[in-house]
Amino acid sequence: MALDFNFTDEQKMLEDSVYKWAVSWLEPQMEHLYEVDEMPPTLFKELGNLGVNGIVFDEKYGGTALGYIETLLAYETIARVSNALSMTVGASQTLCFDNFRRNASEKQRMYVLPKSCTGEWVGCLGITEPNAGSDAMSMATKAEKKGDKYIINGSKIFITNGPVADFMTFYAKTDPAAGPKGISAFFFEFDKVKGVTREKIKKWGMRTSPTALITFEDVELPAENLIGGLNKGVAVLTSGLCTERITLSGCTLGSQRSCLELSLKYAKERVQFGKPIISYQAIQEKLANMYTGYLASKWMAYSAAAYCDTLENKVGGKGTDLDRMAAAALLFCGEMGTKIGLDAIQVFGGYGYCTEYPVTRHFLDQKLWEIGAGTSEIRRMIIARELMRDDFKSGK
Ligand SMILES: Cc1cc2nc3c(=O)[nH]c(=O)nc-3n(C[C@H](O)[C@H](O)[C@H](O)COP(=O)(O)OP(=O)(O)OC[C@H]3O[C@@H](n4cnc5c(N)ncnc54)[C@H](O)[C@@H]3O)c2cc1C
């Protein structure tokens, strides 16, 4: 058992290259982008050049054939500059394309994945609906078979990358009477269909990560755009949840780390009552709590990623240790992220309340991680369900 955080040389190179890019290319644009709530249009092409888009994809698809530790590390590193854009990358590469890779046919993979690796295509995933959030299985979007086509009607809300995506995977009821057993997964290219409208949603946090309400009105999809088999949508959906929760923990980790670093620097520079504020115990206590919280979050997330990388079958799901560990990692990281963000704002005082400070963006973005990818309440339900299993053994 190796219980240290010594990344391999390859992992350090990945972290260094992503961090250098984030600081030199992304950081100078962030204040303006956050103000106007726009994603940099060439973001995914930039990441394609860095080799970040297809970290877990085989080389034959244009990927780098690495693991979920490396994915987590990349997302953490991007989030040191922008939590929101790290989420946008995760939504495209992990939620959409990685789950597509896991469930699509080889022919479909060869057509789609190379475009995701270069950054030519941005992806999005549609599960949530206006009346089906945590209770995703109660979705109302319908896919009716007519000849060799499916006709789609319904809507998906809060879709990350929805306003800009080229490619979408989503779930719809193909047999509404069968409940969860009547759900199927589909994909399409936006420029190949008619009847899809996208409406950008205004948010106070996670700005720069575009979010949409996507509506389907008699959208015709060829039957071959079904993935994972008819009425097998729940298996497709759940196959991506663990890796999603583990890798998206990186978004909050990056912000936690930046909140600590920015607060430490500021507390050394800011002088009040004739002394740097870092000399006051009340400020030291916040910094100590931030450090401890970040370290604990890091252990939770990286140990779940490391465990996941050891598994042949990384799908997780009900009855697996991975399910509980992934839910616990994002639960802890998400709640700790909000606490650390609040402490950072307090260290900055009034300046922490002004939008031009990066610490403010980190704070605003952090709250999402108690809501997105299954809320904290739902994560606790998953963990409790697994603890109640007869064969549960504590210690992992
Ligand atoms: C910025 C952003 C990006 C997102 N990106 C995507 C995306 O790309 N794709 C996508 O499909 N979705 C996305 N989502 C949706 C997100 O996954 C949902 O918001 C989330 O699952 C919660 O659903 P809801 O908002 O409808 O809340 P609800 O399910 O209505 O929950 C409201 C409150 O009730 C609680 N609650 C609900 N049921 C229970 C229960 N049984 N027990 C205890 N408490 C409960 C919840 O925890 C929450 O506190 C995104 C959301 C946001 C805000």
The ligand as an ORCA input file, in Angstrom:
! r2SCAN-3c Opt
* xyz 0 1
  C     -24.738     24.562    -12.977
  C     -25.423     23.242    -13.123
  C     -24.960     22.334    -14.066
  C     -25.640     21.129    -14.260
  N     -25.232     20.282    -15.293
  C     -26.035     19.237    -15.626
  C     -25.780     18.481    -16.825
  O     -24.808     18.744    -17.552
  N     -26.633     17.484    -17.147
  C     -27.713     17.158    -16.372
  O     -28.440     16.241    -16.733
  N     -27.962     17.840    -15.221
  C     -27.163     18.878    -14.838
  N     -27.434     19.609    -13.707
  C     -28.589     19.246    -12.899
  C     -28.249     18.693    -11.517
  O     -27.736     17.387    -11.643
  C     -29.540     18.783    -10.702
  O     -29.730     20.164    -10.402
  C     -29.497     17.948     -9.443
  O     -29.500     16.582     -9.745
  C     -30.693     18.246     -8.517
  O     -31.900     18.247     -9.201
  P     -32.901     19.496     -9.021
  O     -32.111     20.730     -9.248
  O     -34.096     19.280     -9.848
  O     -33.291     19.488     -7.485
  P     -34.439     18.571     -6.765
  O     -34.264     17.140     -7.135
  O     -35.772     19.187     -7.001
  O     -34.014     18.764     -5.261
  C     -34.328     19.926     -4.475
  C     -33.823     19.651     -3.049
  O     -34.518     18.511     -2.515
  C     -33.575     17.517     -2.103
  N     -34.152     16.186     -2.324
  C     -34.718     15.694     -3.444
  N     -35.112     14.413     -3.261
  C     -34.750     14.086     -1.993
  C     -34.869     12.904     -1.196
  N     -35.404     11.783     -1.674
  N     -34.403     12.938      0.068
  C     -33.829     14.075      0.571
  N     -33.698     15.220     -0.124
  C     -34.131     15.225     -1.385
  C     -32.360     17.768     -2.965
  O     -31.184     17.200     -2.385
  C     -32.333     19.292     -3.006
  O     -31.764     19.799     -1.834
  C     -26.742     20.794    -13.450
  C     -27.170     21.690    -12.458
  C     -26.545     22.905    -12.308
  C     -27.059     23.864    -11.286
*
